[in-house]
Amino acid sequence: MSVMKPDPFAAAFEAAGAAAAAGEVPVGAAILRDGAVIATGANRTLRDKDPTAHAEMVAIRDAARALGNERLNACDLYVTLEPCAMCAAAISFARIRRLYFAAGDPKGGAVEHGPRFFSQPTCHHAPEVYGGIRESEAARLLRDFFQSRR
């Protein structure tokens, strides 16, 4: 009998849904350590009046507080959208072990698009990166959100 592992993206998608319900761009993030969610984040730039309050940044801040350490070496980040340059830098500085993201972002992404932050010689730490996981679901969430705003 095989045991199904829980979907590590579930918490990130739940956070993205909460962001959408609050009128924020629906991006969610979850940080896992040893398979357990230790922090989640949803976009809250409007709520906090803070341009740095991206889902990844919120999750990284909460995880660092929870662990009492700015280094998240043994942690994996799951996010519904390819991180921007600011978030990629924070991922590098936090020493996140692995990054999993759903939808690519040709306009604002900085991992597989734009500056490809982790490939730069000035990047001190690059996580293992896995993109395109549950991409259509994340893209649909974003598309529906922006269509409802028009």
Backbone as JSON Lines, residues from 0, in Angstrom:
{"i":0,"aa":"M","n":[0.84,-1.18,0.0],"ca":[0.0,0.0,0.0],"c":[0.89,1.25,0.0]}
{"i":1,"aa":"S","n":[0.65,2.15,-0.95],"ca":[1.45,3.37,-1.0],"c":[0.75,4.48,-0.22]}
{"i":2,"aa":"V","n":[1.56,5.25,0.44],"ca":[1.04,6.36,1.23],"c":[1.25,7.63,0.42]}
{"i":3,"aa":"M","n":[0.18,8.41,0.24],"ca":[0.29,9.67,-0.51],"c":[0.88,10.74,0.39]}
{"i":4,"aa":"K","n":[1.89,11.4,-0.13],"ca":[2.46,12.53,0.6],"c":[1.56,13.74,0.41]}
{"i":5,"aa":"P","n":[1.49,14.61,1.4],"ca":[0.7,15.83,1.23],"c":[1.32,16.72,0.16]}
{"i":6,"aa":"D","n":[0.51,17.5,-0.5],"ca":[0.98,18.41,-1.54],"c":[1.67,19.6,-0.89]}
{"i":7,"aa":"P","n":[2.97,19.77,-1.09],"ca":[3.67,20.88,-0.45],"c":[3.24,22.24,-0.99]}
{"i":8,"aa":"F","n":[2.62,22.26,-2.17],"ca":[2.14,23.52,-2.74],"c":[0.8,23.96,-2.14]}
{"i":9,"aa":"A","n":[0.12,23.07,-1.41],"ca":[-1.22,23.39,-0.9],"c":[-1.23,24.68,-0.08]}
{"i":10,"aa":"A","n":[-0.28,24.84,0.82],"ca":[-0.25,26.04,1.67],"c":[0.02,27.29,0.84]}
{"i":11,"aa":"A","n":[0.85,27.18,-0.19],"ca":[1.14,28.33,-1.05],"c":[-0.11,28.73,-1.83]}
{"i":12,"aa":"F","n":[-0.83,27.76,-2.38],"ca":[-2.05,28.09,-3.11],"c":[-3.14,28.62,-2.19]}
{"i":13,"aa":"E","n":[-3.21,28.12,-0.97],"ca":[-4.17,28.65,0.0],"c":[-3.86,30.11,0.31]}
{"i":14,"aa":"A","n":[-2.58,30.42,0.49],"ca":[-2.17,31.8,0.75],"c":[-2.47,32.69,-0.45]}
{"i":15,"aa":"A","n":[-2.27,32.19,-1.66],"ca":[-2.58,32.96,-2.87],"c":[-4.07,33.27,-2.94]}
{"i":16,"aa":"G","n":[-4.9,32.3,-2.58],"ca":[-6.35,32.53,-2.56],"c":[-6.73,33.59,-1.54]}
{"i":17,"aa":"A","n":[-6.08,33.56,-0.38],"ca":[-6.35,34.58,0.65],"c":[-5.93,35.96,0.16]}
{"i":18,"aa":"A","n":[-4.82,36.04,-0.56],"ca":[-4.39,37.32,-1.12],"c":[-5.43,37.85,-2.09]}
{"i":19,"aa":"A","n":[-5.91,36.99,-2.98],"ca":[-6.93,37.4,-3.95],"c":[-8.19,37.9,-3.24]}
{"i":20,"aa":"A","n":[-8.61,37.17,-2.21],"ca":[-9.82,37.56,-1.47],"c":[-9.65,38.93,-0.81]}
{"i":21,"aa":"A","n":[-8.41,39.29,-0.49],"ca":[-8.12,40.59,0.13],"c":[-7.86,41.67,-0.91]}
{"i":22,"aa":"G","n":[-7.98,41.32,-2.21],"ca":[-7.76,42.3,-3.26],"c":[-6.3,42.46,-3.65]}
{"i":23,"aa":"E","n":[-5.45,41.59,-3.16],"ca":[-4.03,41.61,-3.49],"c":[-3.78,40.69,-4.68]}
{"i":24,"aa":"V","n":[-2.69,40.91,-5.4],"ca":[-2.31,40.0,-6.48],"c":[-2.14,38.61,-5.86]}
{"i":25,"aa":"P","n":[-2.8,37.6,-6.43],"ca":[-2.82,36.28,-5.8],"c":[-1.54,35.48,-5.96]}
{"i":26,"aa":"V","n":[-0.58,35.8,-5.11],"ca":[0.67,35.04,-5.04],"c":[0.81,34.56,-3.6]}
{"i":27,"aa":"G","n":[1.14,33.28,-3.46],"ca":[1.33,32.71,-2.14],"c":[2.62,31.93,-2.07]}
{"i":28,"aa":"A","n":[3.15,31.83,-0.86],"ca":[4.41,31.12,-0.65],"c":[4.32,30.31,0.63]}
{"i":29,"aa":"A","n":[5.06,29.22,0.67],"ca":[5.17,28.4,1.87],"c":[6.61,27.93,2.0]}
{"i":30,"aa":"I","n":[7.11,27.93,3.22],"ca":[8.45,27.42,3.49],"c":[8.3,26.16,4.33]}
{"i":31,"aa":"L","n":[8.95,25.11,3.85],"ca":[8.9,23.82,4.52],"c":[10.29,23.44,5.01]}
{"i":32,"aa":"R","n":[10.29,22.79,6.17],"ca":[11.52,22.22,6.72],"c":[11.17,20.83,7.21]}
{"i":33,"aa":"D","n":[11.91,19.85,6.77],"ca":[11.65,18.45,7.11],"c":[10.21,18.07,6.77]}
{"i":34,"aa":"G","n":[9.71,18.6,5.66],"ca":[8.38,18.27,5.19],"c":[7.23,18.97,5.88]}
{"i":35,"aa":"A","n":[7.52,19.81,6.86],"ca":[6.47,20.53,7.59],"c":[6.49,22.01,7.24]}
{"i":36,"aa":"V","n":[5.32,22.6,7.08],"ca":[5.22,24.03,6.8],"c":[5.59,24.8,8.05]}
{"i":37,"aa":"I","n":[6.6,25.66,7.94],"ca":[7.0,26.47,9.1],"c":[6.6,27.94,8.93]}
{"i":38,"aa":"A","n":[6.27,28.33,7.67],"ca":[5.84,29.71,7.44],"c":[5.13,29.79,6.1]}
{"i":39,"aa":"T","n":[4.16,30.69,6.04],"ca":[3.48,30.98,4.78],"c":[3.47,32.49,4.59]}
{"i":40,"aa":"G","n":[3.24,32.89,3.36],"ca":[3.14,34.31,3.06],"c":[2.22,34.52,1.87]}
{"i":41,"aa":"A","n":[1.52,35.61,1.91],"ca":[0.66,36.03,0.8],"c":[1.04,37.46,0.47]}
{"i":42,"aa":"N","n":[0.88,37.83,-0.78],"ca":[1.12,39.23,-1.14],"c":[0.29,40.11,-0.24]}
{"i":43,"aa":"R","n":[0.9,41.14,0.3],"ca":[0.16,42.1,1.12],"c":[0.74,43.51,0.99]}
{"i":44,"aa":"T","n":[1.12,43.84,-0.22],"ca":[1.69,45.16,-0.47],"c":[0.68,46.27,-0.24]}
{"i":45,"aa":"L","n":[-0.56,46.03,-0.63],"ca":[-1.61,47.04,-0.43],"c":[-1.97,47.17,1.05]}
{"i":46,"aa":"R","n":[-2.19,46.05,1.69],"ca":[-2.58,46.05,3.11],"c":[-1.52,46.73,3.96]}
{"i":47,"aa":"D","n":[-0.25,46.38,3.73],"ca":[0.83,46.9,4.56],"c":[1.39,48.23,4.05]}
{"i":48,"aa":"K","n":[0.92,48.65,2.85],"ca":[1.49,49.84,2.22],"c":[3.01,49.7,2.16]}
{"i":49,"aa":"D","n":[3.45,48.52,1.68],"ca":[4.86,48.15,1.68],"c":[5.19,47.44,0.38]}
{"i":50,"aa":"P","n":[5.96,48.07,-0.5],"ca":[6.28,47.45,-1.78],"c":[7.12,46.18,-1.65]}
{"i":51,"aa":"T","n":[7.71,45.94,-0.48],"ca":[8.5,44.72,-0.3],"c":[7.7,43.57,0.29]}
{"i":52,"aa":"A","n":[6.42,43.75,0.54],"ca":[5.6,42.72,1.18],"c":[5.09,41.69,0.16]}
{"i":53,"aa":"H","n":[6.01,41.15,-0.63],"ca":[5.68,40.07,-1.55],"c":[5.53,38.78,-0.73]}
{"i":54,"aa":"A","n":[4.82,37.82,-1.26],"ca":[4.57,36.56,-0.56],"c":[5.86,35.91,-0.07]}
{"i":55,"aa":"E","n":[6.87,35.88,-0.93],"ca":[8.14,35.24,-0.56],"c":[8.8,35.97,0.6]}
{"i":56,"aa":"M","n":[8.8,37.29,0.56],"ca":[9.43,38.08,1.61],"c":[8.73,37.87,2.95]}
{"i":57,"aa":"V","n":[7.4,37.85,2.92],"ca":[6.61,37.63,4.14],"c":[6.95,36.25,4.72]}
{"i":58,"aa":"A","n":[6.98,35.23,3.86],"ca":[7.27,33.87,4.33],"c":[8.7,33.76,4.87]}
{"i":59,"aa":"I","n":[9.66,34.37,4.18],"ca":[11.06,34.31,4.64],"c":[11.2,34.98,5.99]}
{"i":60,"aa":"R","n":[10.59,36.14,6.16],"ca":[10.66,36.85,7.46],"c":[10.08,35.99,8.57]}
{"i":61,"aa":"D","n":[8.91,35.39,8.32],"ca":[8.26,34.57,9.33],"c":[9.06,33.31,9.64]}
{"i":62,"aa":"A","n":[9.64,32.68,8.62],"ca":[10.44,31.47,8.84],"c":[11.7,31.79,9.66]}
{"i":63,"aa":"A","n":[12.36,32.9,9.34],"ca":[13.56,33.28,10.07],"c":[13.22,33.54,11.54]}
{"i":64,"aa":"R","n":[12.1,34.21,11.79],"ca":[11.66,34.44,13.17],"c":[11.35,33.12,13.87]}
{"i":65,"aa":"A","n":[10.64,32.23,13.18],"ca":[10.26,30.95,13.77],"c":[11.48,30.1,14.13]}
{"i":66,"aa":"L","n":[12.5,30.15,13.3],"ca":[13.7,29.35,13.55],"c":[14.74,30.09,14.39]}
{"i":67,"aa":"G","n":[14.54,31.4,14.55],"ca":[15.52,32.19,15.29],"c":[16.85,32.28,14.57]}
{"i":68,"aa":"N","n":[16.79,32.29,13.22],"ca":[18.01,32.31,12.43],"c":[17.72,32.92,11.07]}
{"i":69,"aa":"E","n":[18.61,33.77,10.58],"ca":[18.41,34.36,9.26],"c":[18.79,33.41,8.13]}
{"i":70,"aa":"R","n":[19.45,32.31,8.46],"ca":[19.82,31.29,7.47],"c":[18.77,30.18,7.47]}
{"i":71,"aa":"L","n":[18.23,29.93,6.3],"ca":[17.18,28.91,6.15],"c":[17.71,27.75,5.3]}
{"i":72,"aa":"N","n":[18.95,27.32,5.59],"ca":[19.67,26.33,4.79],"c":[18.88,25.04,4.55]}
{"i":73,"aa":"A","n":[18.19,24.55,5.52],"ca":[17.49,23.27,5.41],"c":[16.04,23.44,4.98]}
{"i":74,"aa":"C","n":[15.73,24.6,4.4],"ca":[14.34,24.91,4.05],"c":[14.12,24.97,2.54]}
{"i":75,"aa":"D","n":[12.9,24.63,2.16],"ca":[12.47,24.7,0.76],"c":[11.33,25.7,0.65]}
{"i":76,"aa":"L","n":[11.36,26.49,-0.41],"ca":[10.33,27.51,-0.65],"c":[9.48,27.09,-1.83]}
{"i":77,"aa":"Y","n":[8.17,27.11,-1.62],"ca":[7.18,26.84,-2.66],"c":[6.42,28.13,-2.89]}
{"i":78,"aa":"V","n":[6.37,28.59,-4.14],"ca":[5.69,29.84,-4.45],"c":[4.9,29.68,-5.75]}
{"i":79,"aa":"T","n":[3.78,30.36,-5.83],"ca":[2.88,30.18,-6.97],"c":[3.31,30.95,-8.21]}
{"i":80,"aa":"L","n":[4.27,31.87,-8.08],"ca":[4.74,32.65,-9.22],"c":[6.26,32.78,-9.14]}
{"i":81,"aa":"E","n":[6.9,32.74,-10.28],"ca":[8.36,32.92,-10.35],"c":[8.76,34.19,-9.59]}
{"i":82,"aa":"P","n":[9.71,34.09,-8.68],"ca":[10.13,35.26,-7.9],"c":[10.74,36.38,-8.75]}
{"i":83,"aa":"C","n":[10.52,37.6,-8.29],"ca":[11.13,38.79,-8.9],"c":[12.57,38.9,-8.41]}
{"i":84,"aa":"A","n":[13.29,39.91,-8.88],"ca":[14.68,40.1,-8.5],"c":[14.84,40.34,-7.0]}
{"i":85,"aa":"M","n":[13.96,41.13,-6.4],"ca":[14.04,41.4,-4.96],"c":[13.89,40.1,-4.17]}
{"i":86,"aa":"C","n":[12.9,39.3,-4.55],"ca":[12.65,38.05,-3.83],"c":[13.76,37.03,-4.08]}
{"i":87,"aa":"A","n":[14.28,37.0,-5.3],"ca":[15.39,36.1,-5.6],"c":[16.61,36.45,-4.73]}
{"i":88,"aa":"A","n":[16.86,37.73,-4.56],"ca":[17.98,38.15,-3.71],"c":[17.74,37.7,-2.27]}
{"i":89,"aa":"A","n":[16.53,37.86,-1.77],"ca":[16.22,37.44,-0.4],"c":[16.37,35.92,-0.26]}
{"i":90,"aa":"I","n":[15.95,35.17,-1.27],"ca":[16.1,33.72,-1.26],"c":[17.58,33.35,-1.18]}
{"i":91,"aa":"S","n":[18.4,34.05,-1.93],"ca":[19.84,33.81,-1.91],"c":[20.43,34.15,-0.55]}
{"i":92,"aa":"F","n":[20.12,35.32,-0.02],"ca":[20.66,35.74,1.27],"c":[20.21,34.82,2.41]}
{"i":93,"aa":"A","n":[18.99,34.29,2.31],"ca":[18.47,33.39,3.33],"c":[19.05,31.98,3.19]}
{"i":94,"aa":"R","n":[19.71,31.73,2.08],"ca":[20.31,30.41,1.81],"c":[19.26,29.3,1.72]}
{"i":95,"aa":"I","n":[18.11,29.64,1.12],"ca":[17.07,28.64,0.89],"c":[17.67,27.49,0.08]}
{"i":96,"aa":"R","n":[17.38,26.27,0.47],"ca":[17.96,25.09,-0.18],"c":[17.38,24.83,-1.56]}
{"i":97,"aa":"R","n":[16.04,24.83,-1.65],"ca":[15.37,24.55,-2.92],"c":[14.23,25.53,-3.13]}
{"i":98,"aa":"L","n":[14.05,25.95,-4.37],"ca":[12.95,26.82,-4.77],"c":[12.09,26.06,-5.77]}
{"i":99,"aa":"Y","n":[10.8,25.96,-5.46],"ca":[9.82,25.38,-6.37],"c":[8.83,26.48,-6.7]}
{"i":100,"aa":"F","n":[8.59,26.74,-7.99],"ca":[7.57,27.74,-8.32],"c":[6.64,27.19,-9.39]}
{"i":101,"aa":"A","n":[5.44,27.73,-9.39],"ca":[4.4,27.25,-10.31],"c":[4.51,27.97,-11.65]}
{"i":102,"aa":"A","n":[3.93,29.13,-11.77],"ca":[3.89,29.86,-13.05],"c":[5.16,30.68,-13.26]}
{"i":103,"aa":"G","n":[5.67,30.63,-14.46],"ca":[6.77,31.52,-14.84],"c":[6.23,32.93,-15.01]}
{"i":104,"aa":"D","n":[7.1,33.92,-14.92],"ca":[6.7,35.31,-15.06],"c":[7.63,36.01,-16.05]}
{"i":105,"aa":"P","n":[7.28,35.96,-17.36],"ca":[8.15,36.57,-18.37],"c":[8.4,38.06,-18.16]}
{"i":106,"aa":"K","n":[7.45,38.76,-17.54],"ca":[7.59,40.2,-17.36],"c":[8.38,40.57,-16.11]}
{"i":107,"aa":"G","n":[8.09,39.93,-14.99],"ca":[8.71,40.34,-13.73],"c":[9.57,39.29,-13.06]}
{"i":108,"aa":"G","n":[9.6,38.09,-13.61],"ca":[10.39,37.02,-13.0],"c":[11.88,37.26,-13.15]}
{"i":109,"aa":"A","n":[12.65,36.71,-12.21],"ca":[14.1,36.92,-12.25],"c":[14.87,35.62,-12.05]}
{"i":110,"aa":"V","n":[14.17,34.48,-12.19],"ca":[14.83,33.2,-12.0],"c":[15.09,32.56,-13.36]}
{"i":111,"aa":"E","n":[14.03,32.33,-14.13],"ca":[14.17,31.79,-15.48],"c":[13.95,32.85,-16.55]}
{"i":112,"aa":"H","n":[13.55,34.03,-16.13],"ca":[13.33,35.17,-17.03],"c":[14.16,36.35,-16.55]}
{"i":113,"aa":"G","n":[14.14,37.42,-17.33],"ca":[14.82,38.65,-16.92],"c":[16.27,38.43,-16.55]}
{"i":114,"aa":"P","n":[16.67,38.91,-15.38],"ca":[18.1,38.86,-15.02],"c":[18.65,37.48,-14.66]}
{"i":115,"aa":"R","n":[17.78,36.5,-14.5],"ca":[18.23,35.15,-14.11],"c":[19.23,35.27,-12.94]}
{"i":116,"aa":"F","n":[18.7,35.8,-11.87],"ca":[19.49,36.19,-10.7],"c":[20.48,35.12,-10.22]}
{"i":117,"aa":"F","n":[20.04,33.88,-10.13],"ca":[20.89,32.84,-9.56],"c":[22.04,32.44,-10.47]}
{"i":118,"aa":"S","n":[22.0,32.87,-11.74],"ca":[23.08,32.57,-12.68],"c":[24.15,33.66,-12.72]}
{"i":119,"aa":"Q","n":[23.94,34.73,-12.0],"ca":[24.88,35.85,-12.02],"c":[26.11,35.53,-11.18]}
{"i":120,"aa":"P","n":[27.29,35.97,-11.62],"ca":[28.51,35.69,-10.85],"c":[28.52,36.36,-9.48]}
{"i":121,"aa":"T","n":[27.72,37.38,-9.29],"ca":[27.66,38.06,-7.99],"c":[26.7,37.4,-7.01]}
{"i":122,"aa":"C","n":[26.0,36.37,-7.44],"ca":[25.06,35.66,-6.57],"c":[25.86,34.75,-5.64]}
{"i":123,"aa":"H","n":[25.71,34.95,-4.34],"ca":[26.48,34.19,-3.36],"c":[25.95,32.78,-3.12]}
{"i":124,"aa":"H","n":[24.66,32.59,-3.26],"ca":[24.05,31.27,-3.05],"c":[22.91,31.1,-4.03]}
{"i":125,"aa":"A","n":[22.9,29.98,-4.72],"ca":[21.81,29.66,-5.64],"c":[21.14,28.37,-5.16]}
{"i":126,"aa":"P","n":[19.83,28.43,-4.94],"ca":[19.13,27.21,-4.55],"c":[18.95,26.29,-5.76]}
{"i":127,"aa":"E","n":[18.61,25.04,-5.49],"ca":[18.14,24.19,-6.58],"c":[16.81,24.79,-7.0]}
{"i":128,"aa":"V","n":[16.54,24.85,-8.3],"ca":[15.31,25.48,-8.79],"c":[14.5,24.49,-9.62]}
{"i":129,"aa":"Y","n":[13.2,24.44,-9.32],"ca":[12.26,23.6,-10.05],"c":[11.05,24.45,-10.4]}
{"i":130,"aa":"G","n":[10.87,24.76,-11.66],"ca":[9.77,25.62,-12.08],"c":[8.72,24.88,-12.88]}
{"i":131,"aa":"G","n":[7.56,25.5,-13.02],"ca":[6.5,24.96,-13.85],"c":[5.63,23.92,-13.18]}
{"i":132,"aa":"I","n":[5.72,23.79,-11.86],"ca":[4.92,22.81,-11.14],"c":[3.54,23.42,-10.84]}
{"i":133,"aa":"R","n":[2.5,22.77,-11.32],"ca":[1.12,23.28,-11.19],"c":[0.97,24.65,-11.86]}
{"i":134,"aa":"E","n":[1.71,24.82,-12.95],"ca":[1.76,26.1,-13.66],"c":[0.39,26.56,-14.15]}
{"i":135,"aa":"S","n":[-0.38,25.66,-14.76],"ca":[-1.67,26.08,-15.33],"c":[-2.63,26.54,-14.25]}
{"i":136,"aa":"E","n":[-2.59,25.91,-13.08],"ca":[-3.45,26.33,-11.97],"c":[-3.09,27.73,-11.48]}
{"i":137,"aa":"A","n":[-1.8,27.98,-11.34],"ca":[-1.35,29.29,-10.88],"c":[-1.63,30.37,-11.92]}
{"i":138,"aa":"A","n":[-1.41,30.04,-13.19],"ca":[-1.68,31.01,-14.26],"c":[-3.16,31.36,-14.32]}
{"i":139,"aa":"R","n":[-4.01,30.35,-14.14],"ca":[-5.46,30.58,-14.16],"c":[-5.88,31.49,-12.99]}
{"i":140,"aa":"L","n":[-5.31,31.26,-11.82],"ca":[-5.61,32.09,-10.65],"c":[-5.27,33.56,-10.93]}
{"i":141,"aa":"L","n":[-4.11,33.8,-11.52],"ca":[-3.69,35.16,-11.85],"c":[-4.56,35.76,-12.95]}
{"i":142,"aa":"R","n":[-4.81,34.97,-13.99],"ca":[-5.63,35.45,-15.11],"c":[-7.03,35.83,-14.64]}
{"i":143,"aa":"D","n":[-7.65,34.97,-13.85],"ca":[-9.0,35.24,-13.34],"c":[-9.02,36.5,-12.47]}
{"i":144,"aa":"F","n":[-7.99,36.66,-11.66],"ca":[-7.91,37.84,-10.78],"c":[-7.87,39.12,-11.62]}
{"i":145,"aa":"F","n":[-6.98,39.16,-12.62],"ca":[-6.84,40.37,-13.4],"c":[-8.02,40.62,-14.33]}
{"i":146,"aa":"Q","n":[-8.65,39.56,-14.83],"ca":[-9.86,39.74,-15.65],"c":[-10.98,40.34,-14.83]}
{"i":147,"aa":"S","n":[-11.09,39.94,-13.57],"ca":[-12.15,40.48,-12.73],"c":[-11.92,41.96,-12.39]}
{"i":148,"aa":"R","n":[-10.7,42.43,-12.56],"ca":[-10.35,43.83,-12.25],"c":[-10.61,44.75,-13.43]}
{"i":149,"aa":"R","n":[-10.77,44.18,-14.63],"ca":[-10.93,45.01,-15.83],"c":[-12.35,45.43,-16.02]}
